[in-house]
Amino acid sequence: MTTPSKTREKPVKSPCVSLCALDLNDICMGCQRSADEIRRWGTMTNQQRREVLEELEQRARQQGLLS
């Protein structure tokens, strides 16, 4: 008898909007990720990516990009 394979979760999609420019604080003006977050995105777990996405929303609100 075979055991059903575990369904793999799809990777959380990158928030990149192809407007790549870092501000004076090393935050991308397009996606709001830090340079470090951009660099590490490919090796992050989905949970880590979700945590970064939550931080991005807060950053965007602080910058007045979201209401």
C-alpha positions as CSV (number, residue, x, y, z in Angstrom):
1,M,0.0,0.0,0.0
2,T,1.3,3.5,-0.8
3,T,1.1,6.5,1.4
4,P,-0.4,9.6,-0.2
5,S,2.3,12.2,-0.8
6,K,2.3,15.4,1.2
7,T,1.0,18.3,-0.7
8,R,3.7,20.9,-1.0
9,E,2.8,24.5,-0.4
10,K,3.5,26.8,-3.3
11,P,6.2,29.5,-2.6
12,V,4.9,32.9,-1.4
13,K,5.2,35.2,-4.4
14,S,7.8,38.0,-4.3
15,P,6.3,41.5,-3.9
16,C,8.7,42.9,-6.5
17,V,7.0,45.3,-8.9
18,S,10.1,45.8,-11.1
19,L,10.6,49.4,-9.8
20,C,14.0,48.7,-8.1
21,A,15.5,51.7,-6.4
22,L,16.8,51.8,-2.9
23,D,16.2,54.9,-0.8
24,L,18.6,56.3,1.8
25,N,17.5,53.7,4.3
26,D,18.2,50.8,1.9
27,I,14.5,50.2,1.4
28,C,13.2,49.5,-2.1
29,M,10.9,52.3,-3.3
30,G,8.9,49.8,-5.4
31,C,8.3,46.8,-3.1
32,Q,9.3,48.3,0.3
33,R,11.7,45.4,1.1
34,S,15.1,46.1,2.6
35,A,18.2,45.2,0.6
36,D,18.8,42.4,3.0
37,E,15.2,41.1,2.6
38,I,15.6,41.2,-1.2
39,R,18.9,39.3,-1.0
40,R,17.5,36.6,1.3
41,W,14.0,36.2,-0.3
42,G,15.0,33.1,-2.3
43,T,16.2,31.2,0.8
44,M,13.3,32.2,3.2
45,T,10.6,29.9,4.3
46,N,7.0,30.7,3.4
47,Q,6.4,31.7,7.0
48,Q,9.4,34.1,6.9
49,R,8.1,35.6,3.6
50,R,4.7,36.2,5.2
51,E,6.3,38.0,8.1
52,V,8.2,40.2,5.7
53,L,5.0,40.9,3.7
54,E,3.3,42.1,7.0
55,E,6.3,44.4,7.6
56,L,6.1,45.7,4.1
57,E,2.5,46.7,4.6
58,Q,3.4,48.6,7.7
59,R,6.3,50.4,6.0
60,A,4.1,51.4,3.1
61,R,1.5,52.8,5.5
62,Q,4.2,54.8,7.3
63,Q,5.4,56.2,4.0
64,G,1.8,57.2,3.1
65,L,1.7,54.7,0.2
66,L,-1.4,52.9,1.7
67,S,-4.3,54.3,3.6
